[in-house]
Amino acid sequence: MGVIERLCKKFTVQKCVYWGNPVTDGKGGYTFDAPVELACRWEDKQELMEGYDGNRYSSQSKVMVLIDIDRGSYMHNSTLAALQTRATAENVNINNPREFSDVFIVIQFEKIPMVMKDNDFVRTAFLFNQG
């Protein structure tokens, strides 16, 4: 782990839930890997940007993470245990992020290397609320 990644690890003291690897299901929807809990730094901050699909969006949150994130994946600002409890109470499928009204889709992901390094990165996901 490089200098920047060690510093990022100190800043990522919050938790979020991540549904990665979006794959089309052939019926107009997507399937995802099982949700996992990630260390993060979640900022509710609006920024105008262009998404991976070429459309302009106003991102609603900016999340620093320690791993690469898939565009089109989903994130939720909570712990996995809290979301599992909520899924049970609301009788929704925790493996389908779109069943929650307050999840965010990843519209952009940035992986910026440290100066003069090619193996030390700051990773940031920009999110839009799909609820």
Secondary structure, DSSP 8 states (H G I E B T S, - for coil): --HHHHHHHHH--EEEEEE---EE-SSS-EE----EEEEEEEE---EEEE-TTS-EEEE-EEEEESS---TT-EEESS-HHHHHHHHHHHT--TT-GGGSTT-EEEEEEEEEE-TT-SS-EEEEEEEEE--
